[in-house]
């Protein structure tokens, strides 16, 4: 978009007379000379925003219909504009659209081509609007389409997780806090944690803009008797944006959409971090297939989880795009400022990166094998004491306060560590010494399967809960 007020913020673009200074090759208007090449170069954004051609034409079609139905332009002229816009859309769709060096952005490129196709009526399309409200409308339409693409990607990853939970979900593995073995948990419960984290992101991504900026003009509205309700309705918005300044100056919808993208990317990065750990020789809980693993240029034995590692790294690209979008808007004076041209690169980069992340997550989850025996062995390893909480709960159920029980079991763990045994192997006299209410019957609670089954409260790791979730999602 041009930095010149006359080019950027004029709410109308009337059909010029045939014999004008501009038609005779003389620079007309506010400026007596062309742009400096450096300013011209930094102003141009066609290569960035050309991906919004569908949205630009969709918004222009709605605007043209409204201009014709309200009588602002002749209905016949509106029909010619509509037909021309459809022809431009077809050129883009078939890859035949030819841009020109003077196409400053997608909006001017479409109007330029429209005018070439239908003549001076093409210049009348801009009546009653500014590029400010046009850009804001295009972006909100684009956010809606991007949200649909991203939501579909999230759902595919969620489905992969559900399939794995149904296939291997009742394998027992360690649950970690501070990356230390803490308690036994079902693999399916862990996988559903990611399903639910991604569901939160999916809900946020599904929120789309509700208010239509079209008709806000450069920021103060327009003197033409436009029908903003008609264009908002036709473009699928709930209502016109009620304040013309906010409509063109705010990028709240873009910010919230990219924030949802960043949240989703963070969830995927954590999944990637777990896959890296699980696929290491130290953990050995999982193995990625050959198609989603990489090798080393020097070490023939290597199987590297590059995709999972890049899930971690790519999340920073998305969160960085959010930060850029926030910083672009920070401290801007009210009204439209050219800074806002930089909103689209941030949105597009976040979307492209997140789609890439979703694709690799889907691929890896579709080609992974879990080692149930290795996971169970990690839970049952004597020095892990992952059943210590079961002993404390056993005491609490017999009237001991939790804090007192916690301290008593801490003494037991210390004694077991000194002897190099698990809790169940401690003799009765040691149990009684830790707390008078402790006796050998506690050993019945000290099994991995019993500990998992006991956590049957809503949201717990019990197999019954997992089966219920799987049945609900079937």
Secondary structure, 3 states (H helix, E strand, C coil): CCCCHHHHCCCCCCCCCCCCCCCCCCCCCCCCCCCCHHHHHHHCCHHHHHHHHHHHHHHHHHHHHHHHHHCCCCHHHHHHHHHHHHHHHHHHHCCCCCCCCCCCCHHHHHHHHHHHHHHHHHHHHHCCCCHHHHHHHHHHHHHHHHHHHHHHHHHHHHHHHHHHHHHHCCCEEEEEECCEEEEEEEHHHHHHHHHHHHHHHHHHHHCCCCEECCCCCCCCCCCCCCCHHHHHHHCCCCEECCCHHHHHHCCHHHHHHHHHHHHHHHHHHHHHHHHHHHCCCCCCCEEECHHHCECCCCCCCCCECHHHHHHHHHHHHHHHHHHHHHHHHCCCCCCCCHHHHHHHHHHHHHHHHHHHHHHHHHHHHCCEEECHHHHHHHHHCHHHCCCHHHHHHHHHCCCCCHHHHHHHHHHHHHHHHHHCCCHHHCCHHHHHHHCCCCCHHHHHHCCHHHHHHHCCCCCCCCHHHHHHHHHHHC
